[in-house]
Amino acid sequence: MKTRRTALALVLFSAFTFWGTSVFANTAQAGDATAQVFIEGLAQEAVQALTADGVSRTDRVNRFRELLQRNFDVPLIGKWVLGRYWRTATDAEKEEYLRLFEEYVVITYVERFDQYSGEQIKVVKSVPEPGNDAVVYSEIHRPSGGEPIRVDWRVRNDADIYKIIDVYVEGISMSQSQRKEFTSVIRTQGGKVGGLLDVLRTKVESLSH
């Protein structure tokens, strides 16, 4: 299974790698200001929790997992990524899938904390969507110059608790990219969710050492 900048992968890469010690240019226009504040606050928290000197890999994994669980709706993203196969999975498969999905993300991307190289994020605007969603538009500016990378964050408000449910890079949904990857794996494994679980178990085990 290829490692891609998929739903949570990209979130982690952008939110934690790029946020490192970045400086927000707070230029957001009128819109859902609370969703904007949530994204900015997460960035600041990530800086404090994940980039301090002398943090062991075990501590980074634990901090990473805590921020992930608190700020991203991992179960919702995981279910959507599995798509129609969620309905055909057994209860035991669903439980193991969500556990492996989170573990796969954490273990795969925890090392990216060390890759910050001076990128800065600018929040451009925040726009409310129908229902309880809002999209926070931002740009990642690289110290080497060039065109900024557009990264948009779909945030959902549930009883005044904000969580990220998708990330778009240059307009491409990372959840959709991850769904395509997992669907491809399932098809090559005989159309069974158990085949995906086997691949995820192997991947998690290999990355844990």
N, C-alpha and C positions, 0 to 999 in steps of 0.2 A: 504494500500500500504506500503510494507516494506521499511524501510530506509536502503539503501545499499551504498557502496562506488562506486557509478555509475559515469558516465562521469564527470559532473561538480562536483558532490559530492566529488569524489576523488581528483579532482583538488583543490577544496577548502580545503579539509582535509590536503592534502600534501603541497600545496602551502602556505597556511596561518597558519595552525596549526603547521606543522613541521618547517616552516621557522621562526616562532616566533623570536628568537634572534640567530638563527643558524649561523654557520660560513661556508662559502663555501670553499671547498678545490679545488682550480682552477687547475685541472689537465687535462682539455679537450685536446684531440688530434686534429690533423688537420681535417678540415671538414668545415661545415658552421658555422664559428666563430660568425657571426652576430646573428644567432638564439640562440647560446649559451649565448651571451651577453644579449640578450633580456630576457632569463630565469633568469639569474643572477640579472639583473636589477630589474625585477619584485619582486624577493625575497627581495632585499634591500628596495624597496619601501614599500612592505608589512610590513617589520619590523618597519619602521618609522611611517606608517599610522595607524597600527592596534594593536600595542602592547604597546602604551604609557599608562602610569598610568592616571587614572582619566577620561578615555574616557567612556561616557555613552553608553548604549545599542543602543540608537537611532543613535548616531554618528557612532558607529561601523557598524550598518546596512548600513548607508549612505556611509561610506568609502568603505565597502565591495562591495556594489553595483557598486560604481564608478570604483574600480579596476577590477571587473568582466566585466563590459561593455567595458572597455578600452583594456583589455588584452586577453579576450576570445571571440571567435566568437559565441556568444550565439545564435543568430538566426540560423546560419548554424548547430550548434550542435542540437538545438531543432528540426529543420526540419528533420535531419537525424535520430534522435531518434524516431520520430513519424513514420518514414518509409513510407510504401505504404499508410498509412492512411492520410498522408499529402495531397495526391492527391484527396482523397474523401471528405476532410473537406471543409466546406463552407468558404468564406472569413472571415465571422464573427468568426467562430470557430478557424481559423488559428490565427487571431489577439488575441483572448482571450487565446488561448493555449500558444503562445509565452510569453504573459504577465505573465500567471500563472506559466509557466515553470521557468522563471527567479525568480519570487517571491518565489516559492517553494524552489529553491536552496539557495537563500539568507537567508530566514528565518530558514530553516532547519540547516544550517551549520554555522551561525554566532556565535553560542555559542562555537564552537570548538576553537575559538581564545584563550580561557582560558586553553586549554589542553596541551600547549607546555611543554615538560619536558626534554629539553636538546638534542633533536635530531639534527643531523647535516646532511646536504646534500652535496654530492660530485658529481660534474659534471664530467663524465667520458669522453664523446666524443660527437661530433655533426656530423651527417652524412646527406648530401643533398640527397633528394629524387627526382624522376622525377617530372617535373613541378616546382611549387614554394614552395614545402614542404621541411622540414628538420626534422629529429628526433634527439632530444637532450636526450642523455642517462645519467641517474643519479642514485645515490644510496643514500638511507636514512640510516644513521647509528644511532642506538639507544644507549643511555648511558649505558643501562643494558648489552650491548654486543649482541652476537648472529650474525647470518647472516644478512647482510644489505638487505633492501628491494629495489628491482629494480623498479624504476619509470622512464618511458620514456615519453617524451613530443613531440607530433606532432605539429609543428609550421608551419603556412602558411604565406608567404610573398606576400602581395598584394600592389603593388606600394610603396614598402619600408615600409609598415606598417605590423608589425608582430603580429599575434594572435594565441593563442593555439586553436586547433580544436579537439584534443583528448588526452587522457592520458592512458598509459598502465601500469598496476601493475603486475609485474611478468609475463609480456607478454599478459595479458588479457586486452582487450579494454574496458574501462569504458563506452564508448558510446554504444557499443554492449550490455553490461550488462543492461544499462538503457533502451535500445530499447526492450529487452526481457521483462523487467518489465512492461513497458507501454503497450506492445502488449498483455500481459496476462491480464492486467486490462481491456483493450478495449474488449477483447473476453468475459470476465465475465460480461461486461456491454452491451451485445447484439451486439457487433461488431461496435458500434457507437463511434465516437470521442467525442460526447456529454457526453457519460458515463465517459470517462476519465476526461473531464472538471469538471464534478460534483465531482469526487473524489479529484481532485486537489484543487478545491474551498474549499471543506470541510477541507482538510489537511492544506491549507494555513491559513484558518480562525482559526483552533484549535491551530496552532503553533504561531499565532500572539498575543496570550493572555498570 
